[in-house]
Amino acid sequence: MKTRNFFLAALMSLLTLGASAATLYVSPNGAGRGADGLSPQTALKDLQKACDKAQDGDIIKIAEGNYLGSQNAGYIEVRHWITLEGGWNLDFTERDPLKYITKIEPTVEQRGTNGSKGLITLSGLDDVMTQKPKGTVTIDGIMFNYGFENAYKPNDPSDERNGCPSKAFETGRMLDDQSQQISHQIIKSEQAVAGNVIIRNCLIANSPYFGIQFNSRCGEIEICNCVIISNRYGGVRIDGWDKNGEKSHVNFHHNTVAFSWCRDKEMGDMGYGYEFMNKINGDLHHNIFLCNNYAAIARTRALGGPDKVIEAKKVTNVYDNLFFMNAADLQLPSKGGGMWTNVACKDFEDVDEAILPKVEGNREIDAKDAFLKVLDQDYLKGFMNIKTIRSAQYDANSANNQFREAFGMNKQGTETIRVSMYGNRYNFQKAMNLFGAKQGYGAQLPK
């Protein structure tokens, strides 16, 4: 019943805003000045300018091209309850997000201008006083690729320091040194979002710090028909900011979530496909989770103490999903000993019903399934054969250690950690091929 009420609230919000909605047009062939954006012939060139011009309920139709914001800063800021609809051809007579590719793909040139922003940043959409969703933001048919701004080792497999399994790779491993790597999300929020969010028919690729991460004050969040691939830390994390944990719900379905990478090359934490957070409910269904570096799904967050009453109301359903070669299909808090509890999808029905109320229909993908052939085979092979090599060096009689000993200081050694692969950039076109690769599961062909 709660889920139905969320959907009704979202529909009423759309109907209310849609009464006076306008349509704006954005094209790389548009005008910088003098255009009003209200027709294909008077399209704007700057997507940020269109977002600033739009009012609540407006639709922005975006033609194929790469949009980097005002003065190519490398991000778009959304401050109104609007729809961004990519995938249009240049004269706006046909829409096909897989043919007419609308993307936000920054490069190293944007490192100095987008460091604190997501490629799309939802700003000024919070309201601590509201009791119901104030509107809807829709992001539809935009392909996000962070892979040309990240810092990587060279794609040279002859040197094991590069973490490059073969010459077929576009890059060596991702650098995890924060002084060298710009780290922010692909889609993020400033504060929270006091309304509904729809993200569909999108590619979320190669982020150095979460693919989608934002906070929800209240509303229905639907993420569907997306390919979420090769993101560091995690694919999706959405926090609930309602103090009672009752006003936000995520419907996460028909997404392909693959190759989520751990926080650093030691691969000791993070690396989640989808992370259930506190004070927010969620349904995960008809997704494909594969080759996630730490766990496909994390259900490790739980409120305790006086907040146990809030925790008891949290509903997290996981049903009708496919899994393949994740480090763990589901990760739960430890029952003792300090380690996480990892659960294979075949054992989901053994999990406490209070944690996973609905669990039917989850299964492992057969190794001979044709879907697996659509993946980048070199990338998959590299992942299957990841190796971590640790080497320590310690010389008690080195000049440095003799000096330290003379001053009563502990002697020191060094440890080198090398990995055969870590966060390497996933090819854009091969990621696009995953749309529609498995009938009924994962990202389907955009409608």
HELIX and SHEET records of a PDB file:
HELIX    1   1 LYS A    2  GLY A   18  1                                  17    
HELIX    2   2 PRO A   40  THR A   42  5                                   3    
HELIX    3   3 LEU A   47  LYS A   53  1                                   7    
HELIX    4   4 SER A   70  ASN A   72  5                                   3    
HELIX    5   5 VAL A  108  GLN A  110  5                                   3    
HELIX    6   6 GLU A  160  ASN A  162  5                                   3    
HELIX    7   7 GLY A  305  ASP A  307  5                                   3    
HELIX    8   8 LYS A  308  GLU A  311  1                                   4    
HELIX    9   9 CYS A  345  ASP A  350  5                                   6    
HELIX   10  10 ALA A  370  VAL A  374  5                                   5    
HELIX   11  11 GLN A  377  MET A  384  1                                   8    
HELIX   12  12 ALA A  399  ALA A  406  1                                   8    
HELIX   13  13 PHE A  428  MET A  432  1                                   5    
SHEET    1   A10 LEU A  44  LEU A  44  0                                        
SHEET    2   A10 THR A  23  ALA A  31  1                                        
SHEET    3   A10 ILE A  59  ALA A  63  1                                        
SHEET    4   A10 THR A  83  TRP A  88  1                                        
SHEET    5   A10 THR A 136  ASP A 140  1                                        
SHEET    6   A10 ASN A 196  ARG A 200  1                                        
SHEET    7   A10 ILE A 212  CYS A 224  1                                        
SHEET    8   A10 ILE A 187  SER A 189  1                                        
SHEET    9   A10 ILE A 120  LEU A 122  1                                        
SHEET   10   A10 ILE A  76  VAL A  78  1                                        
SHEET    1   B 8 LEU A  44  LEU A  44  0                                        
SHEET    2   B 8 THR A  23  ALA A  31  1                                        
SHEET    3   B 8 ILE A  59  ALA A  63  1                                        
SHEET    4   B 8 THR A  83  TRP A  88  1                                        
SHEET    5   B 8 THR A 136  ASP A 140  1                                        
SHEET    6   B 8 ASN A 196  ARG A 200  1                                        
SHEET    7   B 8 ILE A 212  CYS A 224  1                                        
SHEET    8   B 8 VAL A 193  ALA A 194  1                                        
SHEET    1   C12 LEU A  44  LEU A  44  0                                        
SHEET    2   C12 THR A  23  ALA A  31  1                                        
SHEET    3   C12 ILE A  59  ALA A  63  1                                        
SHEET    4   C12 THR A  83  TRP A  88  1                                        
SHEET    5   C12 THR A 136  ASP A 140  1                                        
SHEET    6   C12 ASN A 196  ARG A 200  1                                        
SHEET    7   C12 ILE A 212  CYS A 224  1                                        
SHEET    8   C12 GLY A 234  GLY A 240  1                                        
SHEET    9   C12 TYR A 272  GLU A 275  1                                        
SHEET   10   C12 ALA A 295  ALA A 298  1                                        
SHEET   11   C12 LEU A 330  LEU A 332  1                                        
SHEET   12   C12 THR A 341  VAL A 343 -1                                        
SHEET    1   D10 LEU A  44  LEU A  44  0                                        
SHEET    2   D10 THR A  23  ALA A  31  1                                        
SHEET    3   D10 ILE A  59  ALA A  63  1                                        
SHEET    4   D10 THR A  83  TRP A  88  1                                        
SHEET    5   D10 THR A 136  ASP A 140  1                                        
SHEET    6   D10 ASN A 196  ARG A 200  1                                        
SHEET    7   D10 ILE A 212  CYS A 224  1                                        
SHEET    8   D10 SER A 248  HIS A 253  1                                        
SHEET    9   D10 ASN A 281  HIS A 285  1                                        
SHEET   10   D10 THR A 316  TYR A 319  1                                        
SHEET    1   E 9 GLY A  65  ASN A  66  0                                        
SHEET    2   E 9 THR A 102  ILE A 104  1                                        
SHEET    3   E 9 MET A 143  ASN A 145  1                                        
SHEET    4   E 9 LEU A 203  ALA A 205  1                                        
SHEET    5   E 9 VAL A 227  ILE A 229  1                                        
SHEET    6   E 9 THR A 256  ALA A 258  1                                        
SHEET    7   E 9 ILE A 288  LEU A 290  1                                        
SHEET    8   E 9 LEU A 322  PHE A 324  1                                        
SHEET    9   E 9 ARG A 363  GLU A 364  1                                        
SHEET    1   F 2 THR A 388  GLN A 393  0                                        
SHEET    2   F 2 THR A 414  VAL A 419 -1                                        
END                                                                             
